[in-house]
Amino acid sequence: MIEIFTDGSSSGNPGPGGYGVIMRSGQHYKELSAGFRKTTNNRMELLAVITGLEAIKSPNQSVTIFSDSKYVIDAIEKRWVHGWVIKGFAGKKNKDLWMRYLNIAKVQNVKFVWVRGHNGHPENERCDQLAVAAGKQKDLLIDSFFEVEAAKTGA
């Protein structure tokens, strides 16, 4: 059983942002984070989930993901994302990340648990700290897909 705790943040929407991930399984514990120069909160929430899943070394693991993002959890649990795929993501954002999520999620046994953000949940609070700190780093990564798409739409 692998537990993944996630959070994403951005200063401005879009603006600089980051994600934080805690992975825990038995005695194993790992923290992951990265910051981007221009992104959105929703992208960082989703990228945190993806990054955690991509860090798992073996397929067919039982994975519980804890997130405070209703955007991510509702899109998956209510199967909205599958409707978006059928419609070619018409009018929807973050197609690149949703397709990446769908590809990695199918090799694991994933379930989601929603946690209330900024409510004293220790791992959620730590992920928030990681995400905020990552977005404040000096050498931020470039979310090139987002920046190209944002330039097209004027976001």
N, CA and C atoms as a LAMMPS dump frame, in Angstrom:
ITEM: TIMESTEP
0
ITEM: NUMBER OF ATOMS
465
ITEM: BOX BOUNDS ff ff ff
-5.0000000000000000e+02 5.0000000000000000e+02
-5.0000000000000000e+02 5.0000000000000000e+02
-5.0000000000000000e+02 5.0000000000000000e+02
ITEM: ATOMS id mol type element x y z
1 1 1 N 0.847 -1.184 0
2 1 2 C 0 0 0
3 1 3 C 0.887 1.24 0
4 2 1 N 0.649 2.109 -0.961
5 2 2 C 1.397 3.356 -1.085
6 2 3 C 0.433 4.508 -0.852
7 3 1 N 0.84 5.436 -0.01
8 3 2 C 0.063 6.658 0.211
9 3 3 C 0.81 7.814 -0.445
10 4 1 N 0.055 8.627 -1.183
11 4 2 C 0.619 9.815 -1.815
12 4 3 C -0.221 11.008 -1.385
13 5 1 N 0.44 11.979 -0.795
14 5 2 C -0.199 13.227 -0.383
15 5 3 C 0.279 14.304 -1.346
16 6 1 N -0.635 15.156 -1.8
17 6 2 C -0.271 16.126 -2.83
18 6 3 C -0.851 17.507 -2.534
19 7 1 N -0.175 18.512 -3.069
20 7 2 C -0.729 19.867 -3.072
21 7 3 C -0.043 20.66 -4.173
22 8 1 N -0.747 21.662 -4.676
23 8 2 C -0.206 22.553 -5.684
24 8 3 C -0.549 23.981 -5.318
25 9 1 N 0.248 24.906 -5.822
26 9 2 C -0.023 26.316 -5.535
27 9 3 C 0.482 27.175 -6.686
28 10 1 N -0.06 28.364 -6.764
29 10 2 C 0.491 29.369 -7.671
30 10 3 C 0.247 30.735 -7.057
31 11 1 N 1.189 31.615 -7.316
32 11 2 C 1.079 32.993 -6.861
33 11 3 C 0.608 33.803 -8.057
34 12 1 N -0.685 34.017 -8.108
35 12 2 C -1.304 34.531 -9.326
36 12 3 C -1.819 33.319 -10.081
37 13 1 N -2.775 33.529 -10.936
38 13 2 C -3.362 32.393 -11.64
39 13 3 C -3.661 32.799 -13.081
40 14 1 N -2.681 32.831 -13.984
41 14 2 C -1.37 32.186 -13.873
42 14 3 C -0.335 33.056 -13.174
43 15 1 N 0.706 32.374 -12.756
44 15 2 C 1.85 32.995 -12.102
45 15 3 C 2.857 31.93 -11.734
46 16 1 N 3.889 32.302 -10.992
47 16 2 C 4.83 31.276 -10.539
48 16 3 C 4.132 30.329 -9.57
49 17 1 N 4.492 29.069 -9.649
50 17 2 C 3.842 28.094 -8.781
51 17 3 C 4.675 26.849 -8.602
52 18 1 N 4.133 25.933 -7.804
53 18 2 C 4.857 24.693 -7.547
54 18 3 C 3.933 23.625 -7.018
55 19 1 N 4.495 22.445 -6.877
56 19 2 C 3.76 21.331 -6.288
57 19 3 C 4.608 20.686 -5.21
58 20 1 N 3.927 20.006 -4.298
59 20 2 C 4.595 19.238 -3.252
60 20 3 C 3.937 17.88 -3.14
61 21 1 N 4.763 16.858 -2.931
62 21 2 C 4.287 15.48 -2.85
63 21 3 C 5 14.779 -1.701
64 22 1 N 4.248 14.033 -0.928
65 22 2 C 4.815 13.117 0.052
66 22 3 C 4.382 11.716 -0.356
67 23 1 N 5.354 10.81 -0.411
68 23 2 C 5.077 9.406 -0.698
69 23 3 C 5.469 8.598 0.522
70 24 1 N 4.577 7.682 0.905
71 24 2 C 4.827 6.888 2.099
72 24 3 C 4.354 5.46 1.876
73 25 1 N 5.22 4.518 2.223
74 25 2 C 4.873 3.099 2.157
75 25 3 C 5.727 2.373 3.187
76 26 1 N 5.088 1.849 4.215
77 26 2 C 5.838 1.186 5.284
78 26 3 C 6.843 2.145 5.895
79 27 1 N 8.106 1.757 5.888
80 27 2 C 9.177 2.598 6.436
81 27 3 C 9.716 3.607 5.423
82 28 1 N 9.245 3.537 4.192
83 28 2 C 9.756 4.421 3.145
84 28 3 C 8.984 5.735 3.132
85 29 1 N 9.736 6.837 2.982
86 29 2 C 9.15 8.175 2.979
87 29 3 C 9.96 9.015 1.999
88 30 1 N 9.27 9.734 1.121
89 30 2 C 9.959 10.565 0.145
90 30 3 C 9.15 11.831 -0.096
91 31 1 N 9.848 12.956 -0.222
92 31 2 C 9.221 14.227 -0.57
93 31 3 C 9.71 14.653 -1.946
94 32 1 N 8.791 15.158 -2.763
95 32 2 C 9.104 15.648 -4.099
96 32 3 C 8.495 17.035 -4.262
97 33 1 N 9.172 17.891 -4.998
98 33 2 C 8.603 19.206 -5.303
99 33 3 C 9.335 19.807 -6.497
100 34 1 N 8.667 20.737 -7.154
101 34 2 C 9.267 21.491 -8.257
102 34 3 C 8.469 22.767 -8.43
103 35 1 N 9.137 23.792 -8.952
104 35 2 C 8.489 25.08 -9.19
105 35 3 C 8.575 25.476 -10.653
106 36 1 N 7.571 26.224 -11.106
107 36 2 C 7.474 26.656 -12.495
108 36 3 C 7.248 28.16 -12.552
109 37 1 N 7.812 28.796 -13.582
110 37 2 C 7.767 30.258 -13.647
111 37 3 C 6.385 30.809 -13.989
112 38 1 N 5.595 30.043 -14.763
113 38 2 C 4.244 30.5 -15.108
114 38 3 C 3.348 29.273 -15.231
115 39 1 N 2.339 29.223 -14.36
116 39 2 C 1.462 28.068 -14.323
117 39 3 C 0.173 28.464 -13.616
118 40 1 N -0.673 27.48 -13.323
119 40 2 C -1.89 27.738 -12.561
120 40 3 C -1.971 26.768 -11.384
121 41 1 N -2.808 27.11 -10.441
122 41 2 C -3.008 26.246 -9.287
123 41 3 C -3.51 24.867 -9.72
124 42 1 N -4.487 24.822 -10.619
125 42 2 C -5.025 23.532 -11.055
126 42 3 C -3.964 22.667 -11.734
127 43 1 N -3.105 23.283 -12.529
128 43 2 C -2.026 22.515 -13.17
129 43 3 C -1.106 21.921 -12.113
130 44 1 N -0.79 22.684 -11.093
131 44 2 C 0.122 22.196 -10.063
132 44 3 C -0.531 21.107 -9.213
133 45 1 N -1.824 21.237 -8.941
134 45 2 C -2.54 20.188 -8.205
135 45 3 C -2.49 18.873 -8.976
136 46 1 N -2.756 18.939 -10.27
137 46 2 C -2.762 17.75 -11.112
138 46 3 C -1.351 17.207 -11.318
139 47 1 N -0.377 18.086 -11.514
140 47 2 C 0.997 17.642 -11.711
141 47 3 C 1.546 16.96 -10.461
142 48 1 N 1.12 17.388 -9.288
143 48 2 C 1.54 16.726 -8.051
144 48 3 C 1.083 15.267 -8.05
145 49 1 N -0.157 15.034 -8.428
146 49 2 C -0.688 13.666 -8.494
147 49 3 C 0.103 12.848 -9.515
148 50 1 N 0.32 13.4 -10.682
149 50 2 C 1.049 12.71 -11.749
150 50 3 C 2.465 12.37 -11.298
151 51 1 N 3.147 13.339 -10.711
152 51 2 C 4.531 13.131 -10.277
153 51 3 C 4.628 12.011 -9.25
154 52 1 N 3.69 11.987 -8.311
155 52 2 C 3.674 10.909 -7.331
156 52 3 C 3.487 9.554 -7.982
157 53 1 N 2.523 9.457 -8.89
158 53 2 C 2.28 8.181 -9.57
159 53 3 C 3.469 7.768 -10.434
160 54 1 N 4.086 8.728 -11.116
161 54 2 C 5.233 8.396 -11.973
162 54 3 C 6.455 7.957 -11.175
163 55 1 N 6.51 8.303 -9.902
164 55 2 C 7.652 7.923 -9.061
165 55 3 C 7.554 6.483 -8.55
166 56 1 N 6.412 5.849 -8.726
167 56 2 C 6.242 4.456 -8.289
168 56 3 C 6.968 3.551 -9.282
169 57 1 N 7.818 2.674 -8.744
170 57 2 C 8.693 1.878 -9.601
171 57 3 C 8.062 0.61 -10.163
172 58 1 N 7.003 0.101 -9.544
173 58 2 C 6.39 -1.158 -9.989
174 58 3 C 4.916 -0.941 -10.324
175 59 1 N 4.416 -1.644 -11.343
176 59 2 C 2.991 -1.521 -11.686
177 59 3 C 2.114 -2.3 -10.716
178 60 1 N 0.821 -2.072 -10.833
179 60 2 C -0.207 -2.802 -10.081
180 60 3 C -0.1 -2.634 -8.569
181 61 1 N 0.3 -1.459 -8.134
182 61 2 C 0.362 -1.155 -6.709
183 61 3 C -0.977 -0.576 -6.251
184 62 1 N -1.33 -0.815 -4.998
185 62 2 C -2.497 -0.168 -4.394
186 62 3 C -2.046 1.198 -3.902
187 63 1 N -2.63 2.243 -4.483
188 63 2 C -2.202 3.606 -4.202
189 63 3 C -3.396 4.42 -3.737
190 64 1 N -3.23 5.085 -2.6
191 64 2 C -4.241 6.034 -2.138
192 64 3 C -3.641 7.423 -2.241
193 65 1 N -4.332 8.289 -2.969
194 65 2 C -3.877 9.662 -3.15
195 65 3 C -4.763 10.576 -2.325
196 66 1 N -4.131 11.391 -1.498
197 66 2 C -4.816 12.366 -0.663
198 66 3 C -4.581 13.746 -1.273
199 67 1 N -5.665 14.439 -1.593
200 67 2 C -5.57 15.744 -2.242
201 67 3 C -6.654 16.668 -1.703
202 68 1 N -6.358 17.959 -1.7
203 68 2 C -7.379 18.939 -1.33
204 68 3 C -8.004 19.583 -2.572
205 69 1 N -7.699 19.044 -3.742
206 69 2 C -8.175 19.62 -4.994
207 69 3 C -9.471 18.971 -5.452
208 70 1 N -10.565 19.701 -5.335
209 70 2 C -11.846 19.213 -5.856
210 70 3 C -11.782 19.109 -7.385
211 71 1 N -11.038 20.013 -8.008
212 71 2 C -10.861 19.967 -9.468
213 71 3 C -10.34 18.598 -9.895
214 72 1 N -9.271 18.14 -9.264
215 72 2 C -8.669 16.862 -9.632
216 72 3 C -9.568 15.695 -9.231
217 73 1 N -9.972 15.666 -7.988
218 73 2 C -10.737 14.52 -7.495
219 73 3 C -12.083 14.399 -8.194
220 74 1 N -12.813 15.489 -8.345
221 74 2 C -14.116 15.405 -9.011
222 74 3 C -13.978 15 -10.478
223 75 1 N -12.965 15.523 -11.159
224 75 2 C -12.779 15.173 -12.568
225 75 3 C -12.529 13.673 -12.737
226 76 1 N -11.878 13.068 -11.753
227 76 2 C -11.574 11.634 -11.833
228 76 3 C -12.72 10.804 -11.265
229 77 1 N -13.116 11.092 -10.049
230 77 2 C -14.141 10.285 -9.378
231 77 3 C -15.505 10.387 -10.061
232 78 1 N -15.838 11.53 -10.596
233 78 2 C -17.118 11.707 -11.288
234 78 3 C -17 11.426 -12.786
235 79 1 N -15.801 10.996 -13.192
236 79 2 C -15.509 10.561 -14.549
237 79 3 C -15.667 11.658 -15.602
238 80 1 N -15.586 12.916 -15.168
239 80 2 C -15.67 14.02 -16.125
240 80 3 C -14.569 13.917 -17.163
241 81 1 N -13.362 13.541 -16.712
242 81 2 C -12.217 13.513 -17.623
243 81 3 C -12.453 12.57 -18.796
244 82 1 N -13.188 11.496 -18.582
245 82 2 C -13.458 10.567 -19.678
246 82 3 C -14.389 11.202 -20.712
247 83 1 N -15.324 12.001 -20.265
248 83 2 C -16.161 12.759 -21.187
249 83 3 C -15.355 13.802 -21.939
250 84 1 N -14.394 14.419 -21.267
251 84 2 C -13.529 15.41 -21.916
252 84 3 C -12.711 14.75 -23.024
253 85 1 N -12.226 13.535 -22.758
254 85 2 C -11.453 12.807 -23.77
255 85 3 C -12.327 12.553 -24.993
256 86 1 N -13.541 12.076 -24.778
257 86 2 C -14.46 11.778 -25.886
258 86 3 C -14.719 13.025 -26.725
259 87 1 N -14.804 14.176 -26.059
260 87 2 C -15.079 15.434 -26.758
261 87 3 C -13.8 16.149 -27.191
262 88 1 N -12.657 15.468 -27.09
263 88 2 C -11.4 16.07 -27.523
264 88 3 C -10.961 17.243 -26.657
265 89 1 N -11.416 17.275 -25.435
266 89 2 C -11.099 18.345 -24.487
267 89 3 C -11.57 19.709 -24.98
268 90 1 N -12.615 19.729 -25.789
269 90 2 C -13.148 20.985 -26.311
270 90 3 C -13.517 21.91 -25.155
271 91 1 N -12.913 23.078 -25.132
272 91 2 C -13.194 24.07 -24.104
273 91 3 C -12.602 23.757 -22.741
274 92 1 N -11.817 22.711 -22.626
275 92 2 C -11.221 22.319 -21.345
276 92 3 C -9.731 22.61 -21.35
277 93 1 N -9.203 22.88 -20.179
278 93 2 C -7.785 23.174 -20.035
279 93 3 C -7.031 21.949 -19.542
280 94 1 N -5.742 22.012 -19.684
281 94 2 C -4.806 21.026 -19.126
282 94 3 C -4.875 19.658 -19.794
283 95 1 N -5.23 19.628 -21.069
284 95 2 C -5.302 18.361 -21.805
285 95 3 C -3.999 17.586 -21.674
286 96 1 N -2.866 18.267 -21.796
287 96 2 C -1.575 17.58 -21.725
288 96 3 C -1.414 16.826 -20.421
289 97 1 N -1.787 17.456 -19.316
290 97 2 C -1.643 16.801 -18.014
291 97 3 C -2.689 15.713 -17.803
292 98 1 N -3.907 15.944 -18.252
293 98 2 C -4.935 14.914 -18.091
294 98 3 C -4.565 13.656 -18.867
295 99 1 N -4.029 13.807 -20.069
296 99 2 C -3.619 12.635 -20.851
297 99 3 C -2.449 11.931 -20.153
298 100 1 N -1.554 12.687 -19.618
299 100 2 C -0.427 12.107 -18.873
300 100 3 C -0.939 11.358 -17.643
301 101 1 N -1.904 11.956 -16.926
302 101 2 C -2.494 11.28 -15.768
303 101 3 C -3.146 9.962 -16.186
304 102 1 N -3.978 9.992 -17.211
305 102 2 C -4.691 8.79 -17.631
306 102 3 C -3.724 7.662 -18.008
307 103 1 N -2.615 8.005 -18.636
308 103 2 C -1.623 6.991 -19.019
309 103 3 C -0.955 6.361 -17.808
310 104 1 N -0.601 7.146 -16.809
311 104 2 C 0.09 6.59 -15.643
312 104 3 C -0.887 5.917 -14.681
313 105 1 N -2.085 6.421 -14.572
314 105 2 C -3.056 5.866 -13.614
315 105 3 C -3.494 4.45 -13.999
316 106 1 N -3.48 4.149 -15.286
317 106 2 C -3.972 2.835 -15.701
318 106 3 C -3.031 1.692 -15.323
319 107 1 N -1.819 1.98 -14.899
320 107 2 C -0.903 0.905 -14.497
321 107 3 C -0.888 0.69 -12.985
322 108 1 N -1.686 1.464 -12.249
323 108 2 C -1.765 1.322 -10.795
324 108 3 C -3.226 1.161 -10.387
325 109 1 N -3.441 0.731 -9.163
326 109 2 C -4.787 0.646 -8.589
327 109 3 C -4.954 1.862 -7.681
328 110 1 N -5.553 2.908 -8.222
329 110 2 C -5.576 4.214 -7.567
330 110 3 C -6.944 4.502 -6.97
331 111 1 N -6.93 5.009 -5.753
332 111 2 C -8.151 5.569 -5.17
333 111 3 C -7.792 6.932 -4.583
334 112 1 N -8.785 7.806 -4.516
335 112 2 C -8.58 9.167 -4.045
336 112 3 C -9.325 9.414 -2.741
337 113 1 N -8.718 10.234 -1.91
338 113 2 C -9.346 10.699 -0.674
339 113 3 C -9.19 12.215 -0.646
340 114 1 N -10.311 12.913 -0.519
341 114 2 C -10.267 14.368 -0.412
342 114 3 C -9.994 14.76 1.029
343 115 1 N -9.078 15.72 1.215
344 115 2 C -8.812 16.297 2.54
345 115 3 C -9.042 17.796 2.45
346 116 1 N -9.566 18.357 3.5
347 116 2 C -9.778 19.801 3.53
348 116 3 C -8.426 20.5 3.638
349 117 1 N -8.147 21.397 2.716
350 117 2 C -6.873 22.119 2.712
351 117 3 C -6.784 23.127 3.845
352 118 1 N -5.568 23.37 4.285
353 118 2 C -5.286 24.371 5.329
354 118 3 C -6.147 24.137 6.566
355 119 1 N -6.246 22.868 6.941
356 119 2 C -7.109 22.508 8.058
357 119 3 C -6.371 21.653 9.085
358 120 1 N -5.044 21.759 9.11
359 120 2 C -4.27 21.062 10.114
360 120 3 C -3.906 19.623 9.788
361 121 1 N -4.221 19.148 8.587
362 121 2 C -3.826 17.795 8.184
363 121 3 C -2.305 17.826 7.98
364 122 1 N -1.526 17.09 8.789
365 122 2 C -0.055 17.241 8.772
366 122 3 C 0.58 17.069 7.394
367 123 1 N 0.216 16.029 6.668
368 123 2 C 0.838 15.797 5.364
369 123 3 C 0.381 16.837 4.338
370 124 1 N -0.876 17.24 4.393
371 124 2 C -1.358 18.269 3.48
372 124 3 C -0.656 19.59 3.755
373 125 1 N -0.469 19.913 5.021
374 125 2 C 0.237 21.156 5.38
375 125 3 C 1.686 21.113 4.889
376 126 1 N 2.338 19.96 5.026
377 126 2 C 3.72 19.817 4.563
378 126 3 C 3.79 19.93 3.051
379 127 1 N 2.858 19.315 2.343
380 127 2 C 2.829 19.431 0.882
381 127 3 C 2.621 20.879 0.456
382 128 1 N 1.777 21.605 1.175
383 128 2 C 1.569 23.019 0.887
384 128 3 C 2.878 23.788 1.061
385 129 1 N 3.597 23.517 2.139
386 129 2 C 4.895 24.176 2.367
387 129 3 C 5.859 23.881 1.223
388 130 1 N 5.913 22.618 0.799
389 130 2 C 6.792 22.238 -0.303
390 130 3 C 6.404 22.958 -1.59
391 131 1 N 5.104 23.015 -1.876
392 131 2 C 4.613 23.638 -3.11
393 131 3 C 4.917 25.134 -3.135
394 132 1 N 4.627 25.808 -2.038
395 132 2 C 4.861 27.26 -1.966
396 132 3 C 6.35 27.558 -2.083
397 133 1 N 7.179 26.809 -1.354
398 133 2 C 8.631 27.021 -1.407
399 133 3 C 9.167 26.754 -2.81
400 134 1 N 8.656 25.725 -3.473
401 134 2 C 9.114 25.396 -4.828
402 134 3 C 8.808 26.537 -5.79
403 135 1 N 7.644 27.168 -5.633
404 135 2 C 7.26 28.264 -6.511
405 135 3 C 8.023 29.553 -6.261
406 136 1 N 8.758 29.598 -5.154
407 136 2 C 9.542 30.798 -4.812
408 136 3 C 11.026 30.641 -5.117
409 137 1 N 11.421 29.503 -5.66
410 137 2 C 12.824 29.293 -5.997
411 137 3 C 13.274 30.265 -7.072
412 138 1 N 14.585 30.434 -7.197
413 138 2 C 15.121 31.351 -8.202
414 138 3 C 15.104 30.755 -9.601
415 139 1 N 15.496 29.509 -9.729
416 139 2 C 15.569 28.874 -11.045
417 139 3 C 14.346 28.006 -11.283
418 140 1 N 13.249 28.651 -11.662
419 140 2 C 12.003 27.924 -11.882
420 140 3 C 12.004 27.246 -13.245
421 141 1 N 11.358 26.102 -13.311
422 141 2 C 11.228 25.374 -14.562
423 141 3 C 10.235 26.083 -15.479
424 142 1 N 10.29 25.745 -16.739
425 142 2 C 9.357 26.315 -17.715
426 142 3 C 8.313 25.265 -18.059
427 143 1 N 7.063 25.592 -17.816
428 143 2 C 5.935 24.744 -18.196
429 143 3 C 5.622 25.122 -19.647
430 144 1 N 6.433 24.593 -20.567
431 144 2 C 6.384 25.06 -21.948
432 144 3 C 5.031 24.824 -22.61
433 145 1 N 4.383 23.698 -22.343
434 145 2 C 3.078 23.459 -22.942
435 145 3 C 2.094 24.541 -22.502
436 146 1 N 2.087 24.835 -21.21
437 146 2 C 1.163 25.844 -20.702
438 146 3 C 1.476 27.216 -21.287
439 147 1 N 2.756 27.573 -21.323
440 147 2 C 3.109 28.904 -21.824
441 147 3 C 2.754 29.064 -23.299
442 148 1 N 2.891 28.007 -24.072
443 148 2 C 2.494 28.065 -25.482
444 148 3 C 0.976 28.203 -25.587
445 149 1 N 0.237 27.382 -24.829
446 149 2 C -1.221 27.446 -24.854
447 149 3 C -1.726 28.786 -24.329
448 150 1 N -1.111 29.288 -23.248
449 150 2 C -1.515 30.58 -22.683
450 150 3 C -1.29 31.702 -23.687
451 151 1 N -0.203 31.621 -24.44
452 151 2 C 0.078 32.648 -25.437
453 151 3 C -0.989 32.64 -26.548
454 152 1 N -1.46 31.441 -26.907
455 152 2 C -2.49 31.313 -27.938
456 152 3 C -3.814 31.91 -27.495
457 153 1 N -4.141 31.713 -26.219
458 153 2 C -5.449 32.149 -25.724
459 153 3 C -5.417 33.505 -25.035
460 154 1 N -4.214 34.049 -24.846
461 154 2 C -4.09 35.344 -24.188
462 154 3 C -4.217 35.278 -22.684
463 155 1 N -4.07 34.098 -22.107
464 155 2 C -4.172 33.946 -20.639
465 155 3 C -2.934 34.458 -19.939
